[in-house]
Amino acid sequence: MRKVLLTAFAAASISVATAQNSAVNSAILNHKNGTLDKAQADIDKAIAHPKTKDKAKTWFYRGVIYQDMLGNPIYGKLTNDDTPLLVLEAFDKTIALDGKDGEFGKQVPARKEMLYGQVLNQAVEFHNGQKWKEAIGKYNLASKINPTDTTSVLYAAYASTANQDYTGALKYYDQLIDMGHKTEDVYKAKVQLQQQVEAPDQEIMNTLAAGLKEHPASVYLMQEELKYYLKNDRGDEAMAKLENAIKADPKNASLYAVLGNLQERKGNLDAATENYKKAIEIDQNNFDAYYNLGVLEYNKASEINNKAAKMDYATYQKKGKALEAQAKKQFAEALPYFEKALVIQPEDQSTMQNLVRVYTRLGRKADADRISKMIKK
C-alpha cells in the first residue's frame, strides 16, 4: 500500500512539472509565432511556479519576450517604464543560473546590447523633445544596462546641463573621468560648470591641473589655470610653470601663446608681443597668437585716440590731427593679425566684430559691411 501511494505522488509531481514546462514551451512557441501577449501570459505563469522559477531557460525567455514587446506597435502597450528593468533582471538571473557559457547565458550579451540600444533610443527621443528629466532617467537606465559605455553618461551630463542641474551634470562628468573618458572637452565642461556653481577656487584649480596632466597642450585649460593663479596672487608660480614647460617642449607654439597672454595680463606688452610672434614662427596657424596680437595693436590705437578725444579744443588744434593719424597707423598694424585669425577660424564672432571696428576706423566701409553681413549670417 505504501509503495502504491509513493508511486501516485511521483506521478502527480511529474504531471505538475510537465504542465509548467509546457507553459515555458508554450511561451516560446507563442513568441516564435508573434503572439507576444500569449507568450507573456505563459512566461508569467512559469516564472511564478516553484518548479520552473529557478530555471535559466524560464528567465531567459522572460527577458526575450518582454524585450521584444518594447516598442512593438501592437504589444508595446502591455509594457511600462519598468519593463527594461524587468528585462535586465531576467538576463542577470539567467547568467546567475546558467553561467556565462551556458546554453542561455552565452546568448545574454547580445540581448543586453540590444536592450542598451533600445533604452538609449528612448532617451534620445526625450532629449530631442527637451524632456530633460525623462531623458536623464533613460540615460541612467542605459548606463545600468551597459556600465562600461560612456555614451549614455556623457549625454546625461548634456541633458543635466540643459536642465540647469549643474550639480547633477558635474557628477556625470566625474563619472566619465572615473571611467577613463578623460577628453579635453570633459575637463573643459567640468571647469565651466564649477564656475557656474561658484565652486571654491582650489577645486577648480584641481580640475585644471588634472586636465592639464592629460592634455598638457590645451590652450583653454592653461589660460584658465593662469587666470586662477593670477587671481590668487600666484603669478610668479604660473610664469615659472610655463617657462619650465617651454624648456621641456620648446617647439610648442601654444605654450608661447599662453606665456604671451600671461605677460600681457601683467602689463609687460613688449614681452607679450615677442612671445606671440614666437608662437607664429613655430605655428603659422596659431589662432590665439594672431588674435591677441591684433588686440594688442588695436588697444594701442584706442589709447592714442582716447588721448586725442580728451584734449581741449586749443590743444587738439595743435596736436590732435597728428595723434589721430598715429592711431590710424596703429589700427592698420592690427588689421593683418585679425584678417589672418579669421582665415584660421572663419566663423569666430569676436574676430569678425574686431575687423568691423578696424575697417571702420580705416574708412574701409565696403569691407566693414562685408564682415557685418557675415556676422548676421
KAMOUR-V987892 format. One record per backbone hydrogen bond with DSSP energy under -0.5 kcal/mol. NH is the residue of the N-H (numbers start at 1). CO is the residue of the C=O. If there is no record, write none. Layout:
nh=<NH:NH>
co=<CO:CO>
This chain:
nh=<5:6:7:8:9:10:11:12:13:14:15:16:17:18:19:20:21:22:23:24:25:26:27:28:29:30:31:32:33:34:34:35:36:39:40:41:42:43:44:45:46:47:48:49:49:52:53:55:59:60:61:62:63:64:65:66:67:68:69:70:70:72:76:78:79:83:86:87:88:89:90:91:92:93:94:95:96:97:98:99:102:106:107:108:108:109:111:112:113:114:115:116:117:118:119:120:121:122:123:124:125:126:127:128:129:130:131:132:135:136:137:138:139:140:141:142:143:144:145:146:149:154:155:156:157:158:159:160:161:162:163:164:165:166:169:170:171:172:173:174:175:176:177:178:179:180:181:182:187:188:189:190:191:192:193:194:195:196:197:198:199:203:204:205:206:207:208:209:210:211:212:213:214:215:218:219:222:223:224:225:226:227:228:229:230:231:232:233:234:238:239:240:241:242:243:244:245:246:247:248:249:252:253:255:256:257:258:259:260:261:262:263:264:265:266:267:268:269:272:273:274:275:276:277:278:279:280:281:282:283:286:287:290:291:292:293:294:295:296:297:298:299:300:301:302:303:304:305:306:307:308:309:310:311:316:317:318:319:320:320:321:323:324:325:326:327:328:329:330:331:332:333:334:335:336:337:338:339:340:341:342:343:344:345:348:349:352:353:354:355:356:357:358:359:360:361:362:363:364:365:368:369:370:371:372:373:374:375:376:377>
co=<1:2:3:4:5:6:7:8:9:10:11:12:13:14:15:16:17:18:19:20:21:22:23:24:25:26:27:28:29:30:31:30:34:35:36:37:38:39:40:41:42:43:44:45:46:49:49:52:55:56:57:58:59:60:61:62:63:64:65:66:67:69:72:75:76:80:82:83:84:85:86:87:88:89:90:91:92:93:94:95:99:102:104:104:105:105:107:108:109:110:111:112:113:114:115:116:117:118:119:120:121:122:123:124:125:127:126:130:131:132:133:134:135:136:137:138:139:140:141:142:146:150:151:152:153:154:155:156:157:158:159:161:160:164:165:166:167:168:169:170:171:172:173:174:175:177:176:180:183:184:185:186:187:188:189:190:191:192:193:195:194:200:200:201:202:203:204:205:206:207:208:209:210:211:215:217:218:219:220:221:222:223:224:225:226:227:228:230:229:234:235:236:237:238:239:240:241:242:243:244:245:249:251:252:252:253:254:255:256:257:258:259:260:261:262:264:263:267:268:269:270:271:272:273:274:275:276:277:278:279:283:285:286:287:288:289:290:291:292:293:294:295:296:297:298:299:300:301:302:303:304:305:306:308:312:313:314:315:315:316:316:319:320:321:322:323:324:325:326:327:328:329:330:331:332:334:334:335:336:337:338:339:340:341:345:347:348:349:350:351:352:353:354:355:356:357:358:360:359:363:364:365:366:367:368:369:370:371:372:373>
